[in-house]
Amino acid sequence: VCISKPSIREAILASLDQLILRDLKSTIFKCLDGSQALVL
């Protein structure tokens, strides 16, 4: 099976985007909860 490097890079970037978005959402929810300040 031959996998092109661009597709691997795109998959990694997509998973990183999802992780970052999830972290941002959880941070925002914590801030709304009042248990933690929102740090950017």
PAMI-70741 format. One line per field, with one value per residue: residue number from 0; y, x, z of N, C-alpha, C in turn; residue in three letters. Coordinates in steps of 0.001 Angstrom, whole numbers, plus 500000, padded with zeros to 6 digits. Last residue first. Example, Ala and Ser with C-alpha at 12.3 -4.5 7.8 and 13.67 -1.06 7.14 Angstrom:
2
i: (1	0);
n.v: (497750	494310);
n.u: (512850	513190);
n.w: (507080	507800);
ca.v: (498940	495500);
ca.u: (513670	512300);
ca.w: (507140	507800);
c.v: (500030	496700);
c.u: (512900	513200);
c.w: (507870	507800);
aa: (SER	ALA);
***
This chain:
40
i: (39	38	37	36	35	34	33	32	31	30	29	28	27	26	25	24	23	22	21	20	19	18	17	16	15	14	13	12	11	10	9	8	7	6	5	4	3	2	1	0);
n.v: (532307	531135	531846	530454	528106	527847	528919	527871	529299	527987	525463	526103	526834	524382	522845	524253	523895	521109	520838	522253	520644	518246	519089	519818	517314	516042	517629	517116	514392	514510	515988	514197	512136	513408	513972	511333	508596	505228	502149	498806);
n.u: (494721	492707	490087	490203	487978	485452	483448	482284	483569	486007	485303	484618	487134	488430	486944	487505	490294	490427	489085	490804	493087	492125	491509	494049	495275	493841	494684	497428	497371	496198	498104	500249	499164	498883	501580	502692	500588	501118	500628	500854);
n.w: (527062	529594	531666	534966	536401	537306	535906	533735	531816	532005	531168	528539	527573	527782	526024	523636	523437	523170	520738	519046	519266	518174	515577	514673	514743	512742	510575	510538	509915	507385	505985	506071	504581	502151	501465	501081	500142	500516	499082	500000);
ca.v: (532141	531531	531502	531609	528411	527087	529760	527245	529605	529415	525623	525606	527833	525533	522460	524136	525241	521760	520192	522710	522047	518275	518568	520824	518373	515523	517561	518483	514831	513765	516541	515510	511885	512933	515067	512129	509820	506383	503378	500000);
ca.u: (494990	494072	490407	490224	489303	486466	483996	481960	482158	485952	485813	483580	486063	488936	486960	486131	489735	491058	488541	489433	493147	492619	490444	492993	495767	493715	493270	496962	497958	495528	496759	500384	499551	497678	500634	503032	501323	500412	501416	500000);
ca.w: (525638	529263	530285	534064	535855	538044	536951	535009	532042	532308	532528	529439	527604	528530	527435	524134	523549	524326	521932	519222	519698	519555	516438	514743	515626	514106	510918	510786	511187	508449	506157	506716	505975	502831	501727	502261	499796	501080	499005	500000);
c.v: (532169	531271	532033	531159	529622	527422	529057	528092	529004	529797	527085	525735	527385	526592	523622	523801	525187	523149	520842	522123	522566	519701	518600	520364	519458	516562	517075	518467	516227	514200	515835	516121	513212	512644	514599	513278	510671	507636	504553	501246);
c.u: (496481	494320	491784	490623	489202	487867	485091	482452	481704	484507	485713	484021	484965	487849	487453	486121	488328	490483	489116	488831	491739	492611	490873	491886	494704	494215	493090	495496	497459	496053	496026	499005	499629	497975	499394	502052	501555	501227	500591	500891);
c.w: (525396	527783	529943	532663	534927	537548	537738	536175	533371	532613	532942	530891	528570	528657	528288	525619	524135	524536	523186	520487	519952	520092	517897	515678	515784	515112	512356	511211	511535	509815	507292	506970	506725	504302	502487	502506	501039	500789	499513	500000);
aa: (LEU	VAL	LEU	ALA	GLN	SER	GLY	ASP	LEU	CYS	LYS	PHE	ILE	THR	SER	LYS	LEU	ASP	ARG	LEU	ILE	LEU	GLN	ASP	LEU	SER	ALA	LEU	ILE	ALA	GLU	ARG	ILE	SER	PRO	LYS	SER	ILE	CYS	VAL);
***
